[in-house]
């Protein structure tokens, strides 16, 4: 079994994805750029990521869902709204077969930037 090389950029990660999936990830990418000025793009753990001093937001396409990492902590109202999307370790899974809740993801971006961007 051959292992594919890690993508060197978010553009390289997105390029081979199906058009619909790529569009969803591009929208998430745009949300991060809008919400966290000064964040820089990177690849970490072979996933698209954003950093301000340190990585605070990872996202990836899987066969049936969009994954967002790391888990959100501390905002009880936001966590209640995220409950249907929580994975077993607190990471988020947004099924591609359902409408993607971009405004909720926008709140996640802000929360993760506050939690992890600078420490």
C-alpha positions in Angstrom: 0.0 0.0 0.0 1.5 3.3 -1.0 1.2 6.3 1.2 0.4 9.6 -0.5 2.7 12.4 0.3 1.4 15.1 2.6 0.0 18.2 0.8 2.3 21.2 0.9 -0.5 23.8 1.0 -4.2 24.1 1.5 -4.6 24.6 -2.2 -2.8 21.2 -2.8 -5.1 19.6 -0.2 -8.2 20.9 -1.9 -7.3 20.3 -5.5 -8.2 16.6 -5.7 -11.4 16.8 -3.8 -14.8 16.5 -5.5 -16.2 19.9 -6.5 -19.0 20.0 -3.9 -16.6 19.0 -1.0 -14.0 21.4 -2.2 -16.6 24.2 -2.2 -17.6 23.5 1.4 -13.9 23.5 2.6 -13.2 26.7 0.6 -16.2 28.3 2.4 -14.8 27.2 5.8 -11.4 28.5 4.8 -12.9 31.9 3.9 -14.7 32.0 7.3 -11.5 31.6 9.1 -9.8 34.3 7.1 -12.7 36.7 7.8 -12.9 35.9 11.5 -9.2 35.8 12.5 -7.2 38.5 10.8 -3.5 37.7 10.7 -4.0 33.9 10.8 -1.7 32.1 8.5 -2.5 28.9 6.5 -0.5 25.8 7.1 -0.7 22.0 6.9 -0.5 20.2 10.2 -1.2 16.5 10.7 -1.7 16.4 6.9 -4.8 18.6 7.3 -5.4 22.2 6.4 -4.9 24.4 9.5 -4.6 28.0 10.6 -2.2 29.5 13.1 -1.6 32.7 15.1 1.5 31.9 17.1 0.3 28.3 17.2 -2.3 26.2 15.3 -5.8 26.8 16.6 -8.0 25.4 13.8 -7.8 22.2 11.7 -10.3 21.0 9.2 -10.5 18.1 6.8 -12.7 16.3 4.3 -13.6 12.7 5.0 -15.8 10.4 2.9 -19.1 11.5 4.5 -18.3 14.5 6.7 -16.3 17.7 7.3 -14.1 17.3 10.4 -13.1 20.3 12.6 -10.5 20.1 15.4 -9.6 20.6 18.3 -12.6 20.4 20.6 -14.3 23.6 21.7 -14.3 24.1 25.5 -15.9 26.4 27.9 -18.8 28.0 26.0 -21.8 26.0 27.3 -24.3 27.7 24.9 -22.1 26.9 21.9 -21.5 23.3 23.1 -25.3 22.8 23.3 -25.7 23.9 19.7 -22.7 21.7 18.7 -24.1 18.6 20.4 -25.5 16.9 17.2 -22.1 17.3 15.6 -19.8 16.1 18.5 -17.6 13.1 17.8 -16.4 10.7 20.6 -13.4 12.9 21.5 -15.2 16.2 21.2 -14.1 16.9 17.6 -16.8 18.1 15.2 -18.3 16.1 12.4 -20.6 17.9 9.9 -22.2 15.4 7.6 -22.0 16.3 3.9 -25.5 15.0 3.4 -26.9 17.8 5.6 -26.7 21.6 5.1 -23.4 22.8 6.5 -24.2 25.2 9.4 -21.7 27.9 8.4 -22.8 30.4 11.0 -22.2 27.8 13.7 -18.8 27.1 12.2 -18.1 30.8 12.3 -18.7 30.7 16.1 -16.5 27.7 16.4 -13.7 29.5 14.6 -13.9 32.4 17.0 -14.0 30.1 20.1 -11.0 28.1 19.0 -9.0 31.2 18.1 -9.7 32.5 21.6 -8.8 29.1 23.2 -5.7 28.2 21.3 -4.3 30.8 19.0 -2.1 32.4 21.7 -0.9 30.7 24.9 
